[in-house]
Amino acid sequence: MADKLRIGVLFGGQSGEHEVSLTSARAVMAALDRDKYDVVPIGITKNGRWLAGSDPLAALEAAADPLLLPAGSESKIEKEELRNDRGVADVANAMSVTRPDPQLAILNAQFSIDVVFPVLHGPKGEDGTIQGLLELAGVPYVGCGVLASAVGMDKAMMKAAFVAAGLPLVDWQLIRRVDWQRDAAQVVEQIEAGLSYPVFVKPANLGSSVGISKASDRAGLRQGLEEAAHYDRRIIVEQGVDAREIEVSVLGNDDPQASVPGEIVPSNEWYDYAAKYLGGESRILIPAPIAPDLAAQARAMALRAFKAIDGAGLARVDFLLDRATEVLYLNEVNTMPGFTSVSMYAKMWEASGISYSALLDRLIGLALERHAKR
């Protein structure tokens, strides 16, 4: 088929969500219709090296956490290959632009990429950095732009945008790592003066519940702050509420649509990393068993949140539904959520009438539409 689009699927990366990205990318590449698309895999190692040609996914999986990989995916490629790759030079074997800027000649290549699908989660992938590179290269890409990606990654800036849009949030505080390291006692005193236990402690820039902990007392708070400080220089502490976890998928550019809501019933006390990826016992309820007015409220708030950060393409919007009061609080927007066919984002759209493969088609179309308008 002569008119097939070349889709560069970008995966891996340097964040704590590297393995999650590999799982998402494998599902995306398996589902892309080969009658419509030529798929060019492009991997990024944990130390920032770029891999293209041969089988970069297998190379990265060989160094990944086996608990997160599908059965039978073990690769014969040795880890030494990851150390011997050619770095940025391999970008030239993976990407090109229709009208390349002379300063971006490094991106000219034997492959001509029509659209990049950056299946990257977390910092240096979902935070606007890759998006900025692709903007400079003039390459269409799936998902949010530089601004929305950066704001969606940084929980403090995201909350500031939500407050400006009049969206309801639980009480929270921003803690700088340098202040924690200088005077831990003062930081704990500040938090306890404004919030009550339990609280949730999170790195400001990370996802997939990496580095997040629930603190029910001062000892747990100190431990949580120390853990979060390993991942980021800025830390969010949020008021804990006894809440149900409601999610909504958003799809679109200027006129986005919201899916039916879903609910996560975690296997652990809350939806931590193990409950998401390792336990396999968390339950997903789609549609969420909530009253129609609450479902409509969640969908409307999801669209407001998406627009508040100037979202494009896709996002998953997460809420906390207070069990006692049924007040709906906006938790966060994830601009590149987990993307397997059984991930919440895809499953909520499936329940709304859009299959996984059709969803990929829509996202690629939205990427081309947004690029043309720019």
N, C-alpha and C positions, 0 to 999 in steps of 0.2 A: 504494500500500500504506500504510494509515493507521498501522500500528504500527511503521514503520521507526524505527530508532535514528538520532539525529543524532550523527555522529562528528566532533569537531573535531580535525583533523590539524595539529599544531603543528610548525613546522620553521624552519630557518635558524639564528638565534642568533648570539651574539657570540664564540664560540670559534674556534680555528683549524680546527675541523672543520665549519665552516659549509657548505662545498660538498658534503661527504659527506652532511650532513643533507638537502640538497636532492635528491640522488640517491635516498636512502632514501625520502623523502617521496613523490616521484613514483611510485616502485614501489608503495608502500603504497596510495596513492589510486587507482592504476590497478587494483589487485587487490581492493579492497573491493567486495563484492557490492552493486550498487545496488538490488537487490530487497529487501535487508535494511537498507541504510544510506543516509542522506543525508549527504554528506561536505561539511564546512565547512573550507576551507583557511585556516590562520592562519599568517602569516609573521612572523618577527622579523628585522630587518635587522642588519647587522654593528655598527651603532651603537645597537642596542637598541630601535629603533622597531618597533611592532606594526602589521601590515597585515592587513586582512580585507576581504571583498567583492571584486568583480571577479576578478582573477587574481593573488594575491600570490606564487604560485610563479613565474609568468612574470616578475614584477617583480624578484624576487630573483635568478633565473637570468640576467637581463639584466646584473647586476653581478657575476656569479660567474666563476670560473675555467672557461673553455670546455673545457679538457682533461678536466674531470670531468663534463661534461654530455652526454647522449645526442645523437646526430645529429638535426638538425632541431628542436632545442628552443630555438633562439634566439628571443628575444622582441623585438617592436617597441616595447615599453614603454621609455621613456628612463630613464636613471639619475636624472634630475631628479625622477621620481615618488617615488623612495625618500627624497628630501630633503623632499618636500612632504607626506608622510603625516602623519596626525594623532596618532601615538604611542598613548599609553594609551587615548585616547578610542576608538580602533578596537577595543580589547578589548571595549568595550560593544556592538560590532556583531558580536561573535564568540562570546560566551559568556554563559550565564546559569545560575543555580542554581534548583533546584526550590523550596527554602526559603531565600531569600537573607538573610544577616545584614545589618541596616541599614548597618553600616560598610563593607559590600562592595557597595553599591548601584551602583558603577561597573561591576560585572560583569553587571548586568541588561541585557538586550539583546533585539533583534528575533529573534535566533536562540536556540533553547533547546537547549544542548548536553547530550546524555545522557552521553557519555564523551569524554574528551580522549585522543588518542594522541600523546604528546610525542615525535616522531621527532627528538630533539635529541641531539647528541653533544658531549661535552666540558663545560667549565665554563659556568655560567649556563644549564644545560639538563638535563644528566645528573647534576648534582652535588647535587641536593636543593633547589635554589633554586626552580625551576618547580614541583617537587612540593610545596613548602611553600605556594606561592601557590594551587595547586589544592586543597590541604587546607583552607586558610583559606576558599576559595570554596565548599567542600563539593561539588566536582565530581569524580566518579569518573575515574580515569585509568589508562592502561595502564602496567604496569611497577612497579619497585621504589618503595618509599616514601622519605620524607625521609632517614631514617637509613641505609638500605642504599645509597641513591644517593650520599650524601655519603661514606660509607666506601668504596664501590666506586670513586669518582672519585679519592680521595686515596690514592696508592700506599703511603704510609707508614702511614696508619691501617689500610688494608687488610691490610698485612703484619702489623701488630700483632694484628689480629683472627685472622689465620691462625695466628700463633704461639700465641695463646691456645687455639686449637682443635686444636693439635698437628699441624698440616699442614706438610709438608716444603717448605722454601724454600732457594734458593741464598743464600750470604752477601751481605749488602748493608749500605750505610751511607746515612744521611740527612745531607745537606749543606744548610745555610741559605745563601741568596744573600748575606745580609749578611756572613756569615763569609768566603765566597769573595771578596767585594769588599774586605774589610778586610785579609785575609792569605792571598792565593792560595797562597803557598808552603807555609804550614802546612797548608792543606786538602789539597793534593796529597800532602804527606808523610803525613798521617793516612790517606788512601785507600790509598797504596802500602804502608803498614804493615799494613793489614788485608786487602787484596785483591791479587790478582796479575793482570797483563794476560793476555788482554784483559778489559775491563770494559764494561758498558753504562751510559750516562748518560742519565737521563730526567727531564723535568719531573715533579714529584709529581702534578700535576693536569692531565692531558691524555690524549688517546687517539689512535688512528689513526696511531701512530708519529710524530706531529708533535713535533719538537724532540728526538728520540731519536738517539743516535749510538753507535757502537762505537769504543772507544779501545784501540789496541794498544800505545801507548807514552805517555810523559809529555806530549809535544806534543799528541797526539790527545785525551788526558784534559783538558788545559787548554782546547782548542778545544771539546770537548763540554760542559764545565761552562759556558763562556761562552755557548754556544748555548742550553742548557737554561735558563740564567738569564734569557734574554729572555722566556721563557714563564711562569716561576713563581718564587716566592720560596723554594721548597723543592725540592731536587733529590735524586733517588735515584741511587745508583751501585751496580750489581749485579755480582757475579762472573760473568764470561762462562764458559759451558760449551759444549762441542761437542755440540749437542743438536738433536733433531728437534722440530718444533713441532706439538703435539697439541692439539686443541680439542674441547670437549663443549658442547652446548647444553642448557640447563635450562629447564623450563617448569612452572609451577604456583605455588600459594600455600603452604598448609600441608603439602601432600603432593606435592612437586615430583617430576618425572620427568627422567631424563637420556637424551639421544639417543645414538645410536652415535657413537663418536669419529671425528673427521676429522683429516687431516694437511695442513699447508701445506708445500709444497716451493717456497721463494722463488726468484724469478728472479735476485735479487741475493744477496750474501753472507748477508744476513739479511732478514727480512720488514719492510723499511722502508716509508716512505710511497710511494715510487715503485714498489716492487714490488707494493704493495697496489692502487694506483689508476691508475698511469700506464703501467706496462710491459706489462701484459696477458699476460705470459709465465709468471707463477707458476702452479704446478700445485696443484690441490686433489684429495686422495685421500680418498674417502668410500665405505666405511668405511676408517679408517686401517689400513694393513698392519702391524698389531702383534699379538702373541700374545693369545689370548682372556683370559688372566689379567691382562695389562696393560690391556686394554680395560675389563675389569670394575673394575680398580683406578681407572682414570681416571674412570669414571662415578661410582663411590662417592665419590671425592675431590671431584668436581664438586658433588655434592649436599651434602657437608660444608662446602665453601666457600660455597655459596649460603646455607646455614643459618647459617654463622658471621657473615655480615653482615646476617642477617634479610631475605634476598631475597624478592621477590614478583613474580609475573608471568613474568619472563624474565631470563636472563643467559647470556652465553657465558663459559665458563671455559677459560682457556688454560694449557697445561702445557709444560714443557721435559723431554724424554726424553733423558737422557744417553746418547750413542751407545756409549760404552765400557762403562758399568756397568748400563745400562738402569734406572737410578734415575729415578723420575718426580718432578719438582719442580713445585709449583704456581707459576704465574707471576702471573696476575691474573684478576679477575672483571670483565667488561664488562657493566654493567647496561642499556645500550642500544646493542647492537652494530649495525654496519652492517646495513641491513634491506632490501636489494633481494632479489629472488627468487634471485639467484645469490650472495648473501652466504653465508658459512659457516653462520651461525645457521640460516637457512632451509633450506639444502641438507642440513644434518645431520638436520633434522627430516623433510625430504622422504624421505631415505634410511631414516628410522625409521617411515615410514608416514603422515606428516601433510603434506598439500599446503600450499602458500603461502597460499592463500585460507582453508583450514581453520585454519591457524595464526593468522591474523588474527582469525577468529571466536573461537578459544579464548582469545586474549589479551584481547579485549573482554569475553568472559564472565568471565574471571578478575578483570578490573578491577571489574566490577559486583559480583561475589561478595565481593571484599575490601572494597569500599565499604559493602556491606550489613552486613558483620560489624563494621565500625567503628562 
